[in-house]
Each structure stands twice: as C-alpha cells, then as structure tokens.
Amino acid sequence: MSELELAPNLYIQLTPAGAYQALCSPVADKSRRFLQRILQQPTSPSASAEGLATLMESDDYAKNLELLYHCQKLGWLHGIGSSIQAPSEALEDILPSLLSAISETDKVLLADEQGFYLSSSGFPHETAEELSALSAELATVHARRTGLLANNLGLASHAWAIVDAYGFSQIGFWPLFIGKHRFVVAIAGIPHFNRDHFVTLAWALSIRYCEK
C-alpha cells in the first residue's frame, strides 16, 4: 500500500464503534492496542508520522500507515481539524450524565469486577446492587464457558442479555476491559453505544484506570 499518505494537520479521534472495539475484549491485537493508546492520551493525538510511531510503538512508517488505514476503513476512527481535550471533570461528577445518554430508558449502571456499582441512573439502590452482583456472576460463568462460546460456537462477544420472546434485550450486560480492570455497563432496553457520549465515557475511564 505504498500509495497511502497522511493528510496534513489532522488529529485522531475515535468513533463510538472504535471506542467499543478498544474496550470490548481483553484480547489485545495490534489494532486494539492502538485504539486503547488513543484513549489514554490527554488530548486527541496528532495524525503525523511521529504521532503514529509513538502510538503504535513502531518506527515502520509504511506499516503504521497500513494499520491507520485499516482502522479508518472499519470506521473506528477519523481525522479532525483540531485536538479535543480529554474529560477533565471528576469521574463521579460526569458518570451519571454520560451513562444516562447511552440508555434509551435512562436505566443504566456501571459496575466493577467485584460486583459493586460506581454509578447508576434510573435503578433503585437495591436493584442496582443486585444487578451489579449479577454482572460479576455472569463474568464468572463466561470465563468458565469461554471454550464453548469462543472456540466451538465462534462467539467472540463477552456481553450477555436477558431477552424477551422476540429476542430483544430487556437488560444487557456489556463488559469494558480497561487495563487490568473489568467494568460492566448494564442497560435496560436498547443501548445507544453509537453516540459520542460513549466515546467520552470510554476516554474518561481509560484516563482514570489505565496504568501509565
């Protein structure tokens, strides 16, 4: 792909699909590591040869361009004209509004790997506690059956859902793997991971919990 070249004076910003791809699995290939490093930056990184070399930890300019093009073609990132600042507010202050924005029903919570919720919207306290505990139990079940789900059935997703008779999710549990941490977003009804609020959520969590 020698015909590839960088457009000048652009910065890299993840799309909602890219943010989800970065955090949806603990298995980190080159593309996922690249996306994760973008989320660890305090500002949108420069789409320059030097910027790519740092993000990809490689001085091979041609291969760096190919990886960038691969991620762009899949809709995981795009170029923007000016750099955007990472969320600077305290995480506990911005989580409620970010979570509410990615839920159609405004019933959503964020839980940690121990089964405790960090923030909740729309759920009574007792319900949020039980759902958070359930998310940790589902993670244990998933870990035990990874061989069946991933290897035998080819199901790479780590998400689980309780569905109705039509197969529509009534409540779903989507894990986000950030550094050594595993969080779960539990949403009643239809999720809206296709919004920029999800990018901001992924960015804020990555800045807070990824080891530098």
C-alpha positions in Angstrom: 0.0 0.0 0.0 2.8 2.4 -0.9 0.2 4.9 -2.3 -1.0 5.7 1.2 -0.2 9.1 2.6 -1.2 11.1 5.6 -3.5 14.1 5.3 -1.8 17.2 6.8 -2.7 18.9 10.1 -5.2 16.4 11.4 -5.8 14.8 14.8 -7.1 11.3 15.5 -10.4 10.8 17.2 -12.2 7.5 17.9 -15.7 6.9 16.7 -18.2 5.2 19.0 -17.5 2.0 17.2 -13.8 2.5 17.7 -14.2 3.1 21.4 -16.3 0.0 21.8 -13.8 -2.1 19.8 -11.0 -0.8 22.0 -12.6 -2.0 25.2 -14.9 -4.9 24.4 -12.3 -7.7 24.8 -9.3 -8.4 27.0 -7.5 -9.8 23.9 -5.4 -7.0 22.6 -4.2 -7.3 19.0 -2.3 -4.5 17.2 -5.5 -2.7 16.2 -7.0 -2.8 19.7 -3.7 -1.7 21.4 -3.5 1.2 19.0 -7.1 2.3 19.8 -6.5 1.9 23.5 -3.5 4.1 23.4 -5.5 6.8 21.7 -8.0 6.7 24.7 -5.1 7.1 27.1 -4.0 10.4 25.7 -4.9 13.7 27.4 -5.8 15.2 24.0 -6.6 13.9 20.5 -3.2 12.8 19.2 -1.6 14.2 16.0 -2.0 12.1 12.9 1.6 12.7 12.0 4.4 10.2 11.3 5.9 10.9 14.8 2.5 10.7 16.4 1.7 7.3 14.8 5.2 6.0 15.7 4.5 6.8 19.4 1.0 5.4 19.5 1.9 2.2 17.6 5.4 1.8 19.2 6.9 1.3 15.8 9.1 3.2 13.5 7.9 1.4 10.4 6.1 4.2 8.7 4.6 2.1 5.9 3.1 -0.5 8.4 1.9 2.3 10.7 0.0 3.8 7.7 -1.5 0.5 6.9 -2.8 0.0 10.4 -4.2 3.5 10.5 -5.9 2.9 7.2 -7.3 -0.4 8.4 -8.9 1.2 11.4 -10.2 4.1 9.4 -11.7 1.7 6.8 -13.5 -0.2 9.6 -15.0 3.1 10.9 -13.1 3.0 14.2 -11.5 6.4 13.9 -11.5 9.6 11.8 -9.4 12.8 11.4 -10.5 16.1 13.0 -9.1 19.6 12.3 -8.3 20.5 15.9 -7.4 18.5 19.0 -10.0 17.7 21.6 -9.3 17.7 25.3 -9.9 14.6 27.4 -12.7 14.9 30.1 -11.2 16.9 32.9 -14.1 16.7 35.4 -14.1 14.3 38.3 -15.3 10.9 37.1 -18.0 10.7 39.8 -19.4 14.0 38.5 -19.7 13.1 34.8 -20.6 9.4 35.0 -24.4 10.0 35.7 -24.9 12.1 32.6 -22.7 10.0 30.3 -24.4 6.8 31.4 -27.9 8.3 31.0 -27.1 9.4 27.5 -26.3 5.9 26.3 -29.6 4.4 27.6 -32.9 4.8 25.8 -34.8 4.1 29.1 -32.5 6.1 31.4 -32.0 2.8 33.3 -28.2 2.1 33.3 -25.4 1.5 35.7 -21.6 1.0 35.7 -20.3 -1.8 37.9 -16.7 -3.0 38.7 -15.3 -6.6 38.6 -16.2 -7.1 42.3 -19.9 -6.6 41.6 -20.3 -3.0 43.1 -21.7 -0.2 41.1 -19.8 3.0 40.6 -22.7 5.0 39.2 -26.4 4.3 38.5 -29.3 6.1 36.8 -32.9 5.1 36.9 -32.5 2.0 39.1 -33.4 1.9 42.8 -30.4 1.4 45.0 -31.3 -2.2 45.9 -31.9 -3.1 42.3 -28.6 -1.5 41.2 -26.8 -3.6 43.9 -28.4 -6.8 42.7 -27.7 -6.1 39.0 -24.1 -5.3 39.8 -23.7 -8.6 41.7 -25.3 -10.4 38.8 -22.8 -8.8 36.4 -19.9 -10.3 38.4 -21.6 -13.7 38.4 -22.1 -13.6 34.6 -18.4 -12.8 34.2 -17.6 -16.0 36.2 -19.9 -18.1 34.1 -18.5 -16.6 30.9 -14.9 -17.3 31.9 -15.9 -21.0 32.6 -17.5 -21.4 29.2 -15.1 -19.5 27.0 -14.0 -22.6 25.3 -17.6 -23.4 24.2 -18.6 -19.8 23.3 -15.5 -18.6 21.6 -13.9 -21.8 20.2 -16.8 -24.1 19.5 -19.5 -21.5 18.6 -17.3 -18.7 17.4 -19.0 -16.2 19.7 -16.3 -13.6 20.5 -18.6 -11.2 22.4 -18.4 -11.1 26.2 -21.8 -9.4 26.5 -24.9 -11.1 28.0 -28.5 -10.2 27.8 -31.9 -11.2 29.2 -34.2 -11.3 26.2 -38.0 -11.4 25.6 -39.9 -13.8 23.4 -38.9 -11.9 20.3 -35.2 -12.0 21.2 -35.0 -8.3 22.1 -32.8 -7.4 25.1 -34.7 -6.5 28.3 -31.5 -5.9 30.1 -28.0 -6.3 28.8 -24.5 -6.5 30.4 -21.6 -5.2 28.4 -18.1 -5.6 29.8 -15.4 -2.9 29.2 -11.9 -4.1 29.7 -9.6 -1.2 30.7 -6.0 -2.0 31.7 -6.3 -4.8 34.3 -9.8 -3.8 35.2 -13.1 -5.1 34.1 -16.2 -2.9 34.2 -19.7 -3.7 33.1 -22.3 -1.4 31.7 -25.8 -2.8 32.5 -28.6 -1.2 30.5 -32.4 -1.8 30.5 -33.7 -1.8 26.9 -31.9 -0.6 23.9 -28.3 0.7 24.4 -27.0 3.7 22.5 -23.3 3.0 22.1 -23.4 4.8 18.8 -23.3 8.2 20.5 -20.3 10.4 21.2 -21.1 10.2 24.9 -19.9 6.6 24.8 -16.5 7.8 23.4 -16.3 10.3 26.3 -17.2 7.6 28.8 -14.5 5.2 27.4 -12.0 8.1 27.3 -12.7 9.1 30.9 -12.4 5.6 32.2 -9.2 4.9 30.3 -7.6 8.1 31.6 -8.5 7.1 35.1 -7.8 3.4 35.2 -5.1 2.6 32.6 -1.7 2.2 34.1 0.7 4.8 32.6 
